[in-house]
Amino acid sequence: MPLDRSCSKILVMARAVLAGLLCVSAAAAAQPDITGNWELRFDSRSVPDAALTPAAAQAMGKHRRKDLEGMRWCRFIGMPQQMDGPLDIRQSEREIVVDTPMHAIARHFYIDGRKHIAAEDFEATTVGNSVAHWEGEVLVVDTVGLSTQGLVSIPGGGFRTATSHLVERYRLLPGGDMLAVQSTWTDPTVFRRPHSYEYHYYRSLPGTNAREWPCEPNDAERARFFAPVLPPKAK
């Protein structure tokens, strides 16, 4: 009898584990696969004006110049400018990677349940630290740990700072050939209220190859191109 009871307990536990695995598999199967090459078109951007704090509005000129200098010297583009694409997205069970041929660091969205790295252990970067989870068929990406390096301008107005917080919602639209990405920025030093906008990415045609974006800071033509828009800094 004791042996029979032990076997019964083992069978109950095994059924529970199997049921859990089946639930996880079913949930994974229900999540859309956003893997693919995606690009913006002329009608892809829906961007309202941001509600800036007075200090941020006054600082916009300085940050635009900073962006021009970043482009001139081929610095990493960073968020959110690198989302202008084209984007190469690869999805697995634990992670989603968003890469671009532009001069930028690939983004990694961890969907394995981990939390953000503690601020004291993470060195801020132009793409920050992103964790993500699925809410039904919507991928919600939470990004913190952003630096002030690279290009910092945000569509609609404002700029990225060390206290910026970005939440994105990725939705694969019916048909699977369009990906909607809603971005919401919060930062009390820049915005009077959260600033949201949406981009629609089109799936690239089969056989499309990503264009290279070479950047050589010492190129003489590049220096001449930027010279008219980079006046000497005010003393």
N, C-alpha and C positions, 0 to 999 in steps of 0.2 A: 504493500500500500504506500509506504513513504516514497518508494521509487516512482510509483504511478503518479503521485501528487507532484513530485519534482518534474516529471516529464510534462505534466499538464501545465505547470507554471512556465516551463521553457517554451511550450507551444504557444501559450498566451503571449509571452514576451516577443516571440518570433513574429506572430501575427501583427502585433502592435508596430514593430520595427518595419515590417513589410508594408503595412498601411501607411506609415509615415513616408517611406520611400516613394510609394505610389502617389501620394499627395504632392510631394516635392516635384516628381517627374511631371505630373499633370500641370502644376503651376508653371514649370519651366516651358512646357509645350504651349501653354496659353500666351506666353510672352512673345511679342513679335521679334523677328530678327532684323535689326537695322543695318546689318553688314552690307557694305557696298560703297560705291563711289558717288558722291553727291556734289552738286554745284548750284550756285545761285544764278538767277536770271534777272532781267530788268524789273520783273514784277514780284520779286521775292521778299522785299523788305517792307515791313509795316512798323514804322518807328515814329512815335509821338515825341514832342519836345519834353525834355526832363524838367522837373521842378527843382532848380538848384538853390542852394543856400547863397546868401549874398557873397560870402567869402569865396565860394566855388565859382560863381559867375565872374568875379573879379580876377580869379586865377586862370581862367580858360586860355587867355592869350599865352601865358607862360607855358602851359602844358601843350598847346598846339606847337609852339616852337620846339619843345622837348621832343615831340613826335617827329617833327621834320629832321631834327638832328639824329634821332634814332634811325630813320630811313636812310639818311645820308651815310651813316657809318655802319649800316648793315647789322644793327643790333637785333636780338631776338624780338619778334613782333609782339608776342604775348596776347593775353586775353584782354578784350574780346575781339581785337582786330583780326586774329588768325582764323576766326570763324567765318570770315569772308570767303574762305575756301579757295579752291576745291577741297573737299574732305574725303578722306579714305577711312572708313569705319570698319572695325573688326570686332566681332562679339563672341564671347565664350561664356561658360556658366559662371565664372568668377570675376570676369573683367571685360570692359569694353574700352578699346583704344581708338582715339580719334587723331589721325595724323593729317598733315598737309604738306605739299611740296614747297610751301612758303618757308621763309627763314624763321622757324619756330620749333618749340619743343612739343613732342607728342603729348596729348592728354590721356590720362589713365583714369577710368571710372571703375572703382572697385565695388562690385555688387555681391560680395561674399559676407556682408553683415558687419564688416569692420567699422570702427569709428575714425574720426579725424585724428591724425597724429597730433599730440600735444604741441602747443605753440612753442614751448621751450625746446622741443626736440626737432622741430621742422624749420629748415631754412627757407624763407619765403622765396617764391619763384614767379616768373611771368605767367605761369599757368596755375599755380596754387596746388592745393591738396584737395582732391575730389573723391567723395564717396557717393554711392547711388543706391537706389532701390526701385523696385517696380510697384506702381499703384495701378493694378489691373494691367492695361496695355500702355500705360504711360511710364516712361523712365524719368525719374526725378533725380537730378544731379545737384549735389550741394558742394560748393567750392569756397574754401577759405585759404588763408596762407598766401595771399597774393602780394607780390612785391611792387615797388614803384619803378622798376626797370622796364626797358623796352618801350613800346607804344602804349600809351595809357588812355587815350580818348575812348569814350563810350558812345555808341550811337544815340543820337537825340540830345547829347550834351552831358557834361560831366566827365570824370576821369577816375581811373583806378587808383586806390590808395592802399596802405597797409591795413586799413580797417574795413575794406570792401568785402561784401558777402554776396555771392552770386548763387541763385537757384535757377536751374534750367529744367524745362519739361519737354521731353522728346516724344512726339506722337507720329507713328507711321499712318498716313492717311489712307482711306480705302483705295484699293488698287495696288498699293505698295510702291508707287513710283514717285511719291512726294513725302518728305519728312518735315514736319512742323516743329520748330524749336522756339519755345517761349523763354526769354531770359528776363529775370527780375533782379535788379541790383538794389541793395540797401547799404547805406553808408551815411551816418548822421553828419559827417563832416562835408558831404557833397550834396546829398539829396534831401529836400524837405519832406519827401514821401517816397516810398519804393518806386523805382523806375522800371517799367516793363515794355518790352517790344517783342515782335515775333518775326522770324525768318522762315521762309519756305524753301527747302532744298529739293531740286529735281534729281532723280536718279540718272546718272550718266548713261549714255547709250552703250550697248555692248561693244567691246573692243576699244573704248575710249582710253587713251593713255594720258596720265597726268602730265601737265606741262612743267618743265623745269623752271625754277625761279632763281637763276644765278645772281649773286650779289657780291661785287668786288669793291670794297670801300676805297681802294687806291686808284680806281679807274678814273682817268682824266675827264671823260665825257660825263661821268656821274657827278663829279665835282662841279663841272660847269652847269649841269642841269639844276643842281640845288643852290648854286650861288645866288641867283636873284631872289630866292624866297628865304634865305637865311642871312638877314642883315646882321651886322655886329651886335653883340649883346650890349644892352644898356649898362653903363657903369654906375 
